[in-house]
Amino acid sequence: MKYLTMVVLGCIFFADSTLAAVTAEVAARLGKDLTPIGAEMGGNSSGSIPAWTGGLDKSAGKILGNNFLEDPYSKESPLFTITRDNVEQYKDHLTEGQLALFKRYATFTMPVYPSHRSAKLPENLYKAARYNAEHTELVENGNGLQDFHQATPFPIPENALEVVWNHLTRYRGGSAKRTHVQATPLADGSFIPVSFRQEFAFQSAMPGYDENKGDDILFYYKQLITGPARLAGDIVLVHEPINQVKNPRMAWIYNAGQRRVRRAPQIAYDGPYPASDGQRVADNLDMFNGAVDRYDWKLIGKREVYIPYNSYKLESPDAKYNDIIQAGHMNPEYTRYELHRVWVVDATVKDGQRHVYGRRTFYIDEDSWQISIADHYDNRGDLWRVGMGHFVQLYHVDVPWLGVEVLHDLINGRYLVSGMRNEERNSLTFGTDPKVSEYTPAALRSSGVR
């Protein structure tokens, strides 16, 4: 595998010790040779990765019915398509997990399109990142943050944990509600859709938020299952602290059949995630979420990798779930891959800790801080699951968005795909005027429906 030279503060960092915030002189690179949230401003030497010029503007396309967006790249054709027959030619830009998918499935292909650095955030988030660069620090062995505002605590990261914290805290629009569908197809491609109504609100989006108060809550999250009938009405509620070692995640489940609210400490780490048919664990959601304390983290460097990007076709209201889902993997006709620079972080379970994934390798998009690909190994060191997050820039609200995420199981031949909203009405809304009272255990019973 070919890794790029990674220059940070004039040095090459592979160590994972906790370091202080950067100096004002170093932070001044943001908006100059680095983007406002820390990606390299320039393109690569071959021109296959362009320079960042501000991301997609709000005028990039039309807003269609039910808050779907016009594809600003709809007229483009693939530069080439990677198949099992030609994969060796492109392996320097593929992860171990992607290579395994080509080996596992003869029909798995990757259409590669021209690269577009479409990620863009609101201006106030750029100001927050600049503040964080000079002030935010890791505390308590990397399990918490000090003096952190809104998103992107470490736009100029110096170690692996800082890169991972950028993913965990990345900007996702402040508050949102969405309806979406999840599927866990059998080996023959048959599936029963599970429908969700999901909402979240970051603490910074709550009324009366005071960025100087230092609240430990990062966000509130609620997920209601609306179908099929055997699952309908069940709800997951999460209060997500920043420091989950000092203040463990608070989670509850409302069971509609029993009309009971129960604490759910299992919704963390490798606990089974509800309604996933055993195909993912709790910290697989959002590619990776939750506490970081069970792993030793190592920053490998940067690579240029073909990652799912600008996946507007996968978000199209013209696509049907039956068109997208097929045996083994999603229909490649609806996928799009581009060459982008990614941070590569390796996580290995600490001595004395346990997790079903003995090792994980994350490939994190430099422009959005979203994990794009996650390779998961079991405790024998064998590659087990491969996750891919299909990025879209929601240009009408300046939100880099993880639309559809997929987790492939290389052993049983199944996969889980979540976040599909193609056939949904009013599928995604931002700026929802959230209230803390909506995210309490007492509010769950009134939210549950049969």
VEXPA-765092 format. One record per residue (C-alpha): z, y, x; residue number from 1. Coordinates in nm, 4 decimals. Example, Ala and Ser with C-alpha at 12.3 -4.5 7.8 and 13.67 -1.06 7.14 Angstrom:
2
+----------+----------+----------+-------+
!       pz !       py !       px ! kolba !
+----------+----------+----------+-------+
!   0.7800 !  -0.4500 !   1.2300 !     1 !
!   0.7140 !  -0.1060 !   1.3670 !     2 !
+----------+----------+----------+-------+
This chain:
450
+----------+----------+----------+-------+
!       pz !       py !       px ! kolba !
+----------+----------+----------+-------+
!   0.0000 !   0.0000 !   0.0000 !     1 !
!  -0.0926 !   0.3430 !   0.1281 !     2 !
!   0.1708 !   0.6153 !   0.1095 !     3 !
!   0.1198 !   0.9864 !   0.1517 !     4 !
!   0.3186 !   1.1902 !   0.3971 !     5 !
!   0.5922 !   1.3585 !   0.1957 !     6 !
!   0.6941 !   1.6978 !   0.3315 !     7 !
!   1.0090 !   1.8436 !   0.1817 !     8 !
!   1.1879 !   2.1347 !   0.3454 !     9 !
!   0.9763 !   2.0716 !   0.6526 !    10 !
!   1.1224 !   1.7213 !   0.6993 !    11 !
!   1.0422 !   1.3705 !   0.5821 !    12 !
!   1.3243 !   1.2332 !   0.3670 !    13 !
!   1.3858 !   0.8693 !   0.2934 !    14 !
!   1.7651 !   0.8891 !   0.2915 !    15 !
!   1.9598 !   0.8950 !  -0.0328 !    16 !
!   2.2701 !   1.0905 !   0.0574 !    17 !
!   2.3781 !   1.3596 !  -0.1851 !    18 !
!   2.2624 !   1.7001 !  -0.0645 !    19 !
!   2.3266 !   2.0528 !  -0.1810 !    20 !
!   2.0876 !   2.2803 !  -0.3668 !    21 !
!   1.8068 !   2.4320 !  -0.1580 !    22 !
!   1.8100 !   2.7803 !  -0.0100 !    23 !
!   1.6459 !   3.0813 !  -0.1735 !    24 !
!   1.3775 !   3.0747 !   0.0964 !    25 !
!   1.2855 !   2.7162 !   0.0126 !    26 !
!   1.3050 !   2.7784 !  -0.3632 !    27 !
!   1.0531 !   3.0593 !  -0.3154 !    28 !
!   0.7874 !   2.7897 !  -0.2696 !    29 !
!   0.7961 !   2.7326 !  -0.6465 !    30 !
!   0.4937 !   2.9065 !  -0.7941 !    31 !
!   0.3286 !   2.9326 !  -0.4507 !    32 !
!   0.2439 !   2.6080 !  -0.2711 !    33 !
!   0.4457 !   2.4171 !  -0.5333 !    34 !
!   0.4093 !   2.4409 !  -0.9093 !    35 !
!   0.6990 !   2.6039 !  -1.0990 !    36 !
!   0.8620 !   2.2598 !  -1.1411 !    37 !
!   0.7872 !   2.1302 !  -0.7923 !    38 !
!   0.4544 !   1.9447 !  -0.7795 !    39 !
!   0.2105 !   2.0123 !  -0.4966 !    40 !
!  -0.0066 !   2.2999 !  -0.6156 !    41 !
!  -0.3149 !   2.1927 !  -0.4216 !    42 !
!  -0.5436 !   1.9002 !  -0.4851 !    43 !
!  -0.6050 !   1.6116 !  -0.2483 !    44 !
!  -0.8446 !   1.6132 !   0.0451 !    45 !
!  -1.1179 !   1.4168 !  -0.1358 !    46 !
!  -1.1123 !   1.6402 !  -0.4438 !    47 !
!  -1.0410 !   1.3453 !  -0.6739 !    48 !
!  -0.7098 !   1.5122 !  -0.7640 !    49 !
!  -0.7673 !   1.8808 !  -0.8471 !    50 !
!  -0.5376 !   2.1735 !  -0.7854 !    51 !
!  -0.2918 !   2.2655 !  -1.0601 !    52 !
!  -0.4117 !   2.5856 !  -1.2275 !    53 !
!  -0.1507 !   2.6271 !  -1.4994 !    54 !
!  -0.2054 !   2.3252 !  -1.7235 !    55 !
!  -0.3644 !   2.3139 !  -2.0666 !    56 !
!  -0.3559 !   2.6383 !  -2.2608 !    57 !
!  -0.2750 !   2.6544 !  -2.6313 !    58 !
!  -0.6451 !   2.7220 !  -2.6921 !    59 !
!  -0.7452 !   2.3847 !  -2.5410 !    60 !
!  -0.8224 !   2.2370 !  -2.8818 !    61 !
!  -0.7668 !   2.2482 !  -3.2542 !    62 !
!  -0.4591 !   2.1322 !  -3.4419 !    63 !
!  -0.5797 !   1.8675 !  -3.6844 !    64 !
!  -0.4089 !   1.7507 !  -4.0028 !    65 !
!  -0.0549 !   1.6098 !  -3.9812 !    66 !
!   0.0015 !   1.7738 !  -3.6390 !    67 !
!  -0.2540 !   1.5666 !  -3.4507 !    68 !
!  -0.4432 !   1.7376 !  -3.1710 !    69 !
!  -0.8106 !   1.7543 !  -3.0834 !    70 !
!  -0.8923 !   1.5714 !  -2.7610 !    71 !
!  -0.9930 !   1.8385 !  -2.5081 !    72 !
!  -1.1643 !   1.5725 !  -2.2935 !    73 !
!  -1.3447 !   1.3823 !  -2.5692 !    74 !
!  -1.6890 !   1.4334 !  -2.4149 !    75 !
!  -1.5981 !   1.2702 !  -2.0845 !    76 !
!  -1.7030 !   0.9191 !  -1.9883 !    77 !
!  -1.5238 !   0.6889 !  -1.7430 !    78 !
!  -1.6106 !   0.7338 !  -1.3764 !    79 !
!  -1.5728 !   0.3570 !  -1.3446 !    80 !
!  -1.3799 !   0.0700 !  -1.4998 !    81 !
!  -1.1465 !  -0.1546 !  -1.3011 !    82 !
!  -1.1715 !  -0.5209 !  -1.3944 !    83 !
!  -1.0450 !  -0.8482 !  -1.2523 !    84 !
!  -1.3783 !  -0.8814 !  -1.0690 !    85 !
!  -1.3592 !  -0.5510 !  -0.8788 !    86 !
!  -0.9829 !  -0.4913 !  -0.8609 !    87 !
!  -0.9680 !  -0.5505 !  -0.4836 !    88 !
!  -1.1832 !  -0.2420 !  -0.4356 !    89 !
!  -0.9192 !  -0.0203 !  -0.5999 !    90 !
!  -0.5909 !  -0.1905 !  -0.5076 !    91 !
!  -0.4748 !   0.0939 !  -0.2795 !    92 !
!  -0.4343 !   0.3061 !  -0.5938 !    93 !
!  -0.2684 !   0.0394 !  -0.8107 !    94 !
!   0.0909 !  -0.0783 !  -0.8381 !    95 !
!   0.2100 !  -0.4361 !  -0.7987 !    96 !
!   0.2606 !  -0.4488 !  -1.1742 !    97 !
!  -0.0923 !  -0.3346 !  -1.2507 !    98 !
!  -0.2351 !  -0.5897 !  -1.0082 !    99 !
!  -0.0283 !  -0.8586 !  -1.1828 !   100 !
!  -0.1733 !  -0.7588 !  -1.5213 !   101 !
!  -0.5264 !  -0.8122 !  -1.3905 !   102 !
!  -0.4219 !  -1.1535 !  -1.2620 !   103 !
!  -0.2460 !  -1.2473 !  -1.5891 !   104 !
!  -0.5150 !  -1.1332 !  -1.8342 !   105 !
!  -0.8882 !  -1.1789 !  -1.7782 !   106 !
!  -0.9598 !  -0.9145 !  -2.0461 !   107 !
!  -0.7314 !  -0.6449 !  -1.8999 !   108 !
!  -0.9345 !  -0.3470 !  -1.7779 !   109 !
!  -0.8618 !   0.0115 !  -1.6766 !   110 !
!  -1.1192 !   0.2816 !  -1.7582 !   111 !
!  -1.0729 !   0.5588 !  -1.4990 !   112 !
!  -1.1684 !   0.9135 !  -1.5931 !   113 !
!  -1.1796 !   1.2464 !  -1.4061 !   114 !
!  -0.8302 !   1.3728 !  -1.3267 !   115 !
!  -0.6921 !   1.6762 !  -1.5101 !   116 !
!  -0.3556 !   1.8297 !  -1.4275 !   117 !
!  -0.2823 !   1.9285 !  -1.7841 !   118 !
!   0.1006 !   1.9466 !  -1.7745 !   119 !
!   0.2471 !   2.2817 !  -1.8734 !   120 !
!   0.5938 !   2.4028 !  -1.9829 !   121 !
!   0.7149 !   2.7238 !  -2.1478 !   122 !
!   0.7917 !   3.0095 !  -1.9096 !   123 !
!   1.1677 !   2.9950 !  -1.9708 !   124 !
!   1.1704 !   2.6368 !  -1.8411 !   125 !
!   1.0065 !   2.7544 !  -1.5194 !   126 !
!   1.2803 !   3.0133 !  -1.4797 !   127 !
!   1.5439 !   2.7463 !  -1.5397 !   128 !
!   1.3870 !   2.5232 !  -1.2732 !   129 !
!   1.3943 !   2.8076 !  -1.0222 !   130 !
!   1.7626 !   2.8677 !  -1.0990 !   131 !
!   1.8396 !   2.4962 !  -1.0718 !   132 !
!   1.6649 !   2.4684 !  -0.7354 !   133 !
!   1.9181 !   2.7071 !  -0.5819 !   134 !
!   2.2282 !   2.6003 !  -0.7753 !   135 !
!   2.2246 !   2.2474 !  -0.9213 !   136 !
!   2.3965 !   1.9736 !  -0.7223 !   137 !
!   2.4615 !   1.6048 !  -0.7671 !   138 !
!   2.8305 !   1.5290 !  -0.8104 !   139 !
!   3.0495 !   1.2181 !  -0.8287 !   140 !
!   2.8242 !   0.9929 !  -0.6202 !   141 !
!   2.5127 !   1.1088 !  -0.7986 !   142 !
!   2.6352 !   1.0219 !  -1.1477 !   143 !
!   2.6537 !   1.3808 !  -1.2708 !   144 !
!   2.5125 !   1.7303 !  -1.2327 !   145 !
!   2.6836 !   2.0576 !  -1.1538 !   146 !
!   2.5514 !   2.4015 !  -1.2544 !   147 !
!   2.2472 !   2.2651 !  -1.4377 !   148 !
!   2.0365 !   2.4557 !  -1.6910 !   149 !
!   1.8082 !   2.2896 !  -1.9492 !   150 !
!   1.5636 !   2.0728 !  -1.7462 !   151 !
!   1.4322 !   1.9846 !  -1.3977 !   152 !
!   1.7535 !   2.0086 !  -1.1944 !   153 !
!   1.5793 !   1.9364 !  -0.8629 !   154 !
!   1.2251 !   2.0779 !  -0.8528 !   155 !
!   1.2324 !   2.0311 !  -0.4731 !   156 !
!   1.4045 !   1.6916 !  -0.4501 !   157 !
!   1.5562 !   1.5592 !  -0.1322 !   158 !
!   1.6454 !   1.2023 !  -0.2351 !   159 !
!   1.5722 !   0.9324 !  -0.4893 !   160 !
!   1.8509 !   1.0182 !  -0.7321 !   161 !
!   1.7290 !   1.3750 !  -0.7594 !   162 !
!   1.3816 !   1.2495 !  -0.8509 !   163 !
!   1.5265 !   1.0163 !  -1.1163 !   164 !
!   1.7434 !   1.2938 !  -1.2609 !   165 !
!   1.4287 !   1.5037 !  -1.3017 !   166 !
!   1.2898 !   1.2274 !  -1.5230 !   167 !
!   1.6124 !   1.1870 !  -1.7213 !   168 !
!   1.6415 !   1.5591 !  -1.7949 !   169 !
!   1.2713 !   1.6501 !  -1.8187 !   170 !
!   1.1596 !   1.8912 !  -2.0894 !   171 !
!   1.0652 !   1.7211 !  -2.4165 !   172 !
!   1.0470 !   2.0153 !  -2.6521 !   173 !
!   1.4162 !   2.0823 !  -2.7098 !   174 !
!   1.4373 !   1.9174 !  -3.0516 !   175 !
!   1.1928 !   1.7046 !  -3.2479 !   176 !
!   1.1463 !   1.4624 !  -3.5337 !   177 !
!   0.8795 !   1.1959 !  -3.5462 !   178 !
!   0.7715 !   0.8890 !  -3.7373 !   179 !
!   0.6133 !   0.6111 !  -3.5373 !   180 !
!   0.5412 !   0.2400 !  -3.5297 !   181 !
!   0.6391 !  -0.0298 !  -3.2824 !   182 !
!   0.4785 !  -0.3711 !  -3.2420 !   183 !
!   0.5742 !  -0.6811 !  -3.0443 !   184 !
!   0.2605 !  -0.8954 !  -3.0777 !   185 !
!   0.2742 !  -1.2699 !  -3.0403 !   186 !
!   0.0555 !  -1.4305 !  -2.7753 !   187 !
!  -0.2313 !  -1.4510 !  -3.0271 !   188 !
!  -0.2110 !  -1.0761 !  -3.1027 !   189 !
!  -0.0575 !  -1.1038 !  -3.4495 !   190 !
!   0.2230 !  -0.8579 !  -3.5229 !   191 !
!   0.4493 !  -0.7117 !  -3.7888 !   192 !
!   0.4802 !  -0.3333 !  -3.7512 !   193 !
!   0.8296 !  -0.1865 !  -3.7343 !   194 !
!   0.8442 !   0.1713 !  -3.8612 !   195 !
!   1.0893 !   0.4301 !  -3.7315 !   196 !
!   1.2011 !   0.7793 !  -3.8170 !   197 !
!   1.3390 !   0.9264 !  -3.4981 !   198 !
!   1.4941 !   1.2589 !  -3.4072 !   199 !
!   1.6583 !   1.4101 !  -3.1038 !   200 !
!   1.8089 !   1.7402 !  -3.0010 !   201 !
!   1.8984 !   1.8462 !  -2.6514 !   202 !
!   2.2251 !   2.0353 !  -2.6192 !   203 !
!   2.0270 !   2.3361 !  -2.4974 !   204 !
!   1.8434 !   2.3465 !  -2.8340 !   205 !
!   2.1608 !   2.3598 !  -3.0425 !   206 !
!   2.2624 !   2.6869 !  -3.2121 !   207 !
!   2.5122 !   2.8805 !  -3.0030 !   208 !
!   2.4251 !   2.6964 !  -2.6823 !   209 !
!   2.5849 !   2.8644 !  -2.3827 !   210 !
!   2.4239 !   2.7558 !  -2.0571 !   211 !
!   2.7313 !   2.8708 !  -1.8656 !   212 !
!   2.9707 !   2.6559 !  -2.0665 !   213 !
!   2.8912 !   2.3392 !  -1.8735 !   214 !
!   2.8835 !   2.0909 !  -2.1655 !   215 !
!   2.8486 !   1.7300 !  -2.0525 !   216 !
!   2.6306 !   1.6266 !  -2.3487 !   217 !
!   2.2624 !   1.6175 !  -2.2546 !   218 !
!   2.1195 !   1.5309 !  -2.5971 !   219 !
!   2.1779 !   1.3696 !  -2.9374 !   220 !
!   1.9481 !   1.0925 !  -3.0620 !   221 !
!   1.9086 !   0.9158 !  -3.3969 !   222 !
!   1.6711 !   0.6369 !  -3.4963 !   223 !
!   1.6281 !   0.5072 !  -3.8515 !   224 !
!   1.4264 !   0.1938 !  -3.9260 !   225 !
!   1.2176 !   0.2324 !  -4.2424 !   226 !
!   1.0349 !  -0.1018 !  -4.2387 !   227 !
!   0.9980 !  -0.3955 !  -4.2678 !   228 !
!   1.2392 !  -0.4552 !  -4.5542 !   229 !
!   1.4692 !  -0.6902 !  -4.3607 !   230 !
!   1.5459 !  -0.4107 !  -4.1099 !   231 !
!   1.5062 !  -0.0998 !  -4.3255 !   232 !
!   1.8027 !   0.1354 !  -4.3345 !   233 !
!   1.9559 !   0.0367 !  -4.0021 !   234 !
!   2.0304 !   0.3354 !  -3.7759 !   235 !
!   2.1115 !   0.3882 !  -3.4101 !   236 !
!   2.2998 !   0.7034 !  -3.3104 !   237 !
!   2.3539 !   0.8101 !  -2.9501 !   238 !
!   2.5459 !   1.0954 !  -2.7891 !   239 !
!   2.4066 !   1.1068 !  -2.4359 !   240 !
!   2.6430 !   1.2507 !  -2.1736 !   241 !
!   2.5114 !   1.3742 !  -1.8435 !   242 !
!   2.7759 !   1.1869 !  -1.6449 !   243 !
!   2.7884 !   0.8407 !  -1.8059 !   244 !
!   3.0373 !   0.7028 !  -1.5571 !   245 !
!   3.2946 !   0.9708 !  -1.6270 !   246 !
!   3.2089 !   0.9794 !  -1.9993 !   247 !
!   3.0317 !   0.6568 !  -2.1042 !   248 !
!   2.7490 !   0.6834 !  -2.3549 !   249 !
!   2.8716 !   0.6982 !  -2.7144 !   250 !
!   2.6566 !   0.4889 !  -2.9474 !   251 !
!   2.6903 !   0.3657 !  -3.3042 !   252 !
!   2.4915 !   0.1362 !  -3.5325 !   253 !
!   2.4806 !   0.1659 !  -3.9100 !   254 !
!   2.3999 !  -0.1677 !  -4.0743 !   255 !
!   2.2457 !  -0.0990 !  -4.4139 !   256 !
!   2.3198 !  -0.4474 !  -4.5487 !   257 !
!   2.6906 !  -0.4195 !  -4.4724 !   258 !
!   2.7084 !  -0.0398 !  -4.5209 !   259 !
!   2.9192 !  -0.0243 !  -4.2074 !   260 !
!   2.9159 !   0.2013 !  -3.9035 !   261 !
!   3.0158 !   0.0300 !  -3.5804 !   262 !
!   3.0525 !   0.1435 !  -3.2228 !   263 !
!   2.7714 !  -0.0040 !  -3.0137 !   264 !
!   2.8638 !  -0.0081 !  -2.6450 !   265 !
!   2.5907 !  -0.2683 !  -2.5915 !   266 !
!   2.3231 !   0.0016 !  -2.6299 !   267 !
!   2.3349 !   0.0775 !  -2.2597 !   268 !
!   2.2120 !  -0.0750 !  -1.9347 !   269 !
!   2.0679 !  -0.4232 !  -2.0073 !   270 !
!   2.2129 !  -0.4646 !  -2.3544 !   271 !
!   1.9582 !  -0.5829 !  -2.6145 !   272 !
!   1.7829 !  -0.2962 !  -2.7875 !   273 !
!   1.7737 !  -0.3260 !  -3.1696 !   274 !
!   1.4509 !  -0.4322 !  -3.3444 !   275 !
!   1.2698 !  -0.5113 !  -3.0173 !   276 !
!   1.2438 !  -0.8899 !  -3.0689 !   277 !
!   1.4096 !  -0.9421 !  -2.7313 !   278 !
!   1.1241 !  -0.7718 !  -2.5492 !   279 !
!   1.3228 !  -0.4875 !  -2.3941 !   280 !
!   1.6743 !  -0.3856 !  -2.3014 !   281 !
!   1.8500 !  -0.0598 !  -2.3775 !   282 !
!   1.7564 !   0.1273 !  -2.0608 !   283 !
!   1.3863 !   0.0371 !  -2.0932 !   284 !
!   1.3457 !   0.2990 !  -2.3663 !   285 !
!   1.1694 !   0.6138 !  -2.2388 !   286 !
!   1.0646 !   0.4054 !  -1.9346 !   287 !
!   1.4215 !   0.4430 !  -1.8040 !   288 !
!   1.7257 !   0.6076 !  -1.9564 !   289 !
!   2.1008 !   0.6228 !  -1.9171 !   290 !
!   2.3442 !   0.5804 !  -1.6312 !   291 !
!   2.2266 !   0.5413 !  -1.2724 !   292 !
!   2.5386 !   0.3814 !  -1.1237 !   293 !
!   2.4367 !   0.0131 !  -1.1155 !   294 !
!   2.1575 !   0.0613 !  -0.8640 !   295 !
!   2.1091 !   0.1706 !  -0.5060 !   296 !
!   1.8223 !   0.4192 !  -0.5102 !   297 !
!   1.5652 !   0.4610 !  -0.2352 !   298 !
!   1.2921 !   0.7225 !  -0.2125 !   299 !
!   0.9823 !   0.5463 !  -0.0804 !   300 !
!   0.7481 !   0.8457 !  -0.0700 !   301 !
!   0.4425 !   0.9642 !  -0.2589 !   302 !
!   0.1271 !   0.7773 !  -0.3547 !   303 !
!  -0.1965 !   0.8445 !  -0.5350 !   304 !
!  -0.2064 !   0.5995 !  -0.8268 !   305 !
!  -0.4228 !   0.5434 !  -1.1342 !   306 !
!  -0.1759 !   0.6148 !  -1.4152 !   307 !
!  -0.2118 !   0.6492 !  -1.7949 !   308 !
!  -0.2896 !   1.0163 !  -1.8508 !   309 !
!  -0.4288 !   1.2495 !  -2.1162 !   310 !
!  -0.4274 !   0.9573 !  -2.3600 !   311 !
!  -0.5502 !   1.1552 !  -2.6597 !   312 !
!  -0.7689 !   0.8710 !  -2.7847 !   313 !
!  -0.4567 !   0.6543 !  -2.8118 !   314 !
!  -0.3000 !   0.9309 !  -3.0249 !   315 !
!  -0.6026 !   0.9795 !  -3.2491 !   316 !
!  -0.5663 !   0.9621 !  -3.6294 !   317 !
!  -0.9055 !   0.7888 !  -3.6307 !   318 !
!  -0.7556 !   0.4806 !  -3.4633 !   319 !
!  -0.5787 !   0.2113 !  -3.6628 !   320 !
!  -0.2934 !  -0.0027 !  -3.5374 !   321 !
!  -0.5063 !  -0.3145 !  -3.5823 !   322 !
!  -0.7680 !  -0.1534 !  -3.3568 !   323 !
!  -0.5180 !  -0.0845 !  -3.0794 !   324 !
!  -0.3156 !  -0.4072 !  -3.0812 !   325 !
!  -0.4742 !  -0.7222 !  -2.9463 !   326 !
!  -0.3646 !  -1.0389 !  -2.7670 !   327 !
!  -0.2050 !  -0.9825 !  -2.4261 !   328 !
!  -0.2465 !  -0.6065 !  -2.4037 !   329 !
!  -0.3665 !  -0.3012 !  -2.5928 !   330 !
!  -0.7380 !  -0.2564 !  -2.6535 !   331 !
!  -0.8654 !  -0.0903 !  -2.3321 !   332 !
!  -1.1089 !   0.1145 !  -2.5397 !   333 !
!  -0.8167 !   0.3389 !  -2.6373 !   334 !
!  -0.6688 !   0.3824 !  -2.2886 !   335 !
!  -0.7415 !   0.6384 !  -2.0204 !   336 !
!  -0.6334 !   0.6334 !  -1.6553 !   337 !
!  -0.6557 !   0.9108 !  -1.3990 !   338 !
!  -0.5704 !   0.9428 !  -1.0304 !   339 !
!  -0.2486 !   1.1419 !  -0.9830 !   340 !
!   0.0195 !   1.1841 !  -0.7203 !   341 !
!   0.3424 !   1.0085 !  -0.8038 !   342 !
!   0.6856 !   0.9870 !  -0.6498 !   343 !
!   0.7790 !   0.6251 !  -0.5762 !   344 !
!   1.1453 !   0.5283 !  -0.6215 !   345 !
!   1.2904 !   0.1819 !  -0.5676 !   346 !
!   1.6132 !   0.0716 !  -0.7377 !   347 !
!   1.8071 !  -0.2379 !  -0.6277 !   348 !
!   2.1189 !  -0.3658 !  -0.8038 !   349 !
!   2.4328 !  -0.2790 !  -0.6084 !   350 !
!   2.6611 !  -0.5444 !  -0.4674 !   351 !
!   2.9210 !  -0.6273 !  -0.7307 !   352 !
!   2.7073 !  -0.4946 !  -1.0194 !   353 !
!   2.4822 !  -0.6827 !  -1.2601 !   354 !
!   2.1615 !  -0.6157 !  -1.4500 !   355 !
!   1.8827 !  -0.8416 !  -1.5759 !   356 !
!   1.6463 !  -0.6430 !  -1.3539 !   357 !
!   1.7499 !  -0.7055 !  -0.9960 !   358 !
!   1.4993 !  -0.4482 !  -0.8754 !   359 !
!   1.2826 !  -0.1803 !  -1.0326 !   360 !
!   1.0112 !   0.0383 !  -0.8866 !   361 !
!   0.9326 !   0.3630 !  -1.0677 !   362 !
!   0.6169 !   0.5716 !  -1.0279 !   363 !
!   0.6929 !   0.9256 !  -1.1441 !   364 !
!   0.4236 !   1.1815 !  -1.2220 !   365 !
!   0.4721 !   1.4872 !  -1.0014 !   366 !
!   0.3493 !   1.7316 !  -1.2678 !   367 !
!   0.5753 !   1.6264 !  -1.5570 !   368 !
!   0.8564 !   1.4227 !  -1.3914 !   369 !
!   0.7834 !   1.1459 !  -1.6409 !   370 !
!   0.7958 !   0.7851 !  -1.5237 !   371 !
!   0.4380 !   0.6643 !  -1.5666 !   372 !
!   0.4697 !   0.3060 !  -1.4454 !   373 !
!   0.7762 !   0.0859 !  -1.3998 !   374 !
!   0.7636 !  -0.2525 !  -1.2287 !   375 !
!   1.0649 !  -0.4725 !  -1.3112 !   376 !
!   1.1756 !  -0.7719 !  -1.1034 !   377 !
!   1.4230 !  -1.0417 !  -1.2025 !   378 !
!   1.7235 !  -1.1409 !  -0.9903 !   379 !
!   1.5141 !  -1.3941 !  -0.7971 !   380 !
!   1.2793 !  -1.1177 !  -0.6883 !   381 !
!   0.9898 !  -1.2217 !  -0.9133 !   382 !
!   0.7898 !  -0.9578 !  -1.0979 !   383 !
!   0.8841 !  -0.9935 !  -1.4641 !   384 !
!   0.7917 !  -0.6904 !  -1.6739 !   385 !
!   0.5522 !  -0.3999 !  -1.6299 !   386 !
!   0.5993 !  -0.0746 !  -1.8199 !   387 !
!   0.3398 !   0.1979 !  -1.8675 !   388 !
!   0.3908 !   0.5367 !  -2.0311 !   389 !
!   0.0828 !   0.7028 !  -2.1778 !   390 !
!   0.1076 !   1.0772 !  -2.1202 !   391 !
!  -0.0380 !   1.3516 !  -2.3388 !   392 !
!   0.0064 !   1.7241 !  -2.3056 !   393 !
!   0.0977 !   1.8650 !  -2.6467 !   394 !
!  -0.0740 !   2.1904 !  -2.5645 !   395 !
!   0.0067 !   2.3609 !  -2.8947 !   396 !
!   0.3788 !   2.3636 !  -2.8003 !   397 !
!   0.3594 !   2.3363 !  -2.4163 !   398 !
!   0.5318 !   1.9968 !  -2.4114 !   399 !
!   0.4423 !   1.7169 !  -2.1656 !   400 !
!   0.4923 !   1.4137 !  -2.3884 !   401 !
!   0.5403 !   1.0409 !  -2.3539 !   402 !
!   0.3398 !   0.9310 !  -2.6552 !   403 !
!   0.2955 !   0.5540 !  -2.6390 !   404 !
!   0.4955 !   0.3321 !  -2.4051 !   405 !
!   0.4187 !  -0.0318 !  -2.3353 !   406 !
!   0.6294 !  -0.3038 !  -2.1749 !   407 !
!   0.4447 !  -0.6202 !  -2.0696 !   408 !
!   0.6259 !  -0.9485 !  -2.0154 !   409 !
!   0.4305 !  -1.1406 !  -1.7525 !   410 !
!   0.6216 !  -1.4619 !  -1.8205 !   411 !
!   0.5913 !  -1.5087 !  -2.1969 !   412 !
!   0.2605 !  -1.3237 !  -2.2328 !   413 !
!   0.3893 !  -1.0792 !  -2.4928 !   414 !
!   0.4263 !  -0.7032 !  -2.4864 !   415 !
!   0.6064 !  -0.4303 !  -2.6769 !   416 !
!   0.4263 !  -0.1104 !  -2.7685 !   417 !
!   0.6135 !   0.1795 !  -2.9275 !   418 !
!   0.5371 !   0.5397 !  -3.0193 !   419 !
!   0.2175 !   0.4739 !  -3.2145 !   420 !
!   0.1705 !   0.7363 !  -3.4829 !   421 !
!  -0.1993 !   0.7100 !  -3.5659 !   422 !
!  -0.1522 !   0.6213 !  -3.9340 !   423 !
!   0.1611 !   0.8291 !  -3.9968 !   424 !
!   0.1954 !   1.1476 !  -4.1997 !   425 !
!   0.3827 !   1.4474 !  -4.0547 !   426 !
!   0.4345 !   1.2321 !  -3.7501 !   427 !
!   0.5696 !   1.4843 !  -3.4999 !   428 !
!   0.7498 !   1.8166 !  -3.5474 !   429 !
!   0.9268 !   2.0346 !  -3.2912 !   430 !
!   1.1860 !   2.3080 !  -3.3340 !   431 !
!   1.3815 !   2.1276 !  -3.6049 !   432 !
!   1.6842 !   2.3619 !  -3.6276 !   433 !
!   1.9291 !   2.0837 !  -3.5363 !   434 !
!   2.3010 !   2.0803 !  -3.6141 !   435 !
!   2.5705 !   1.8738 !  -3.4433 !   436 !
!   2.6968 !   1.7653 !  -3.7877 !   437 !
!   2.3695 !   1.5731 !  -3.8372 !   438 !
!   2.4499 !   1.3561 !  -3.5357 !   439 !
!   2.7931 !   1.2231 !  -3.6299 !   440 !
!   2.8971 !   0.8702 !  -3.7337 !   441 !
!   3.0024 !   1.0126 !  -4.0704 !   442 !
!   2.6451 !   1.1309 !  -4.1324 !   443 !
!   2.4933 !   0.7877 !  -4.0751 !   444 !
!   2.5768 !   0.6325 !  -4.4100 !   445 !
!   2.3986 !   0.9067 !  -4.6023 !   446 !
!   2.0939 !   0.8701 !  -4.3754 !   447 !
!   2.0541 !   0.4949 !  -4.4295 !   448 !
!   1.8008 !   0.3853 !  -4.6907 !   449 !
!   1.7003 !   0.0502 !  -4.8314 !   450 !
+----------+----------+----------+-------+
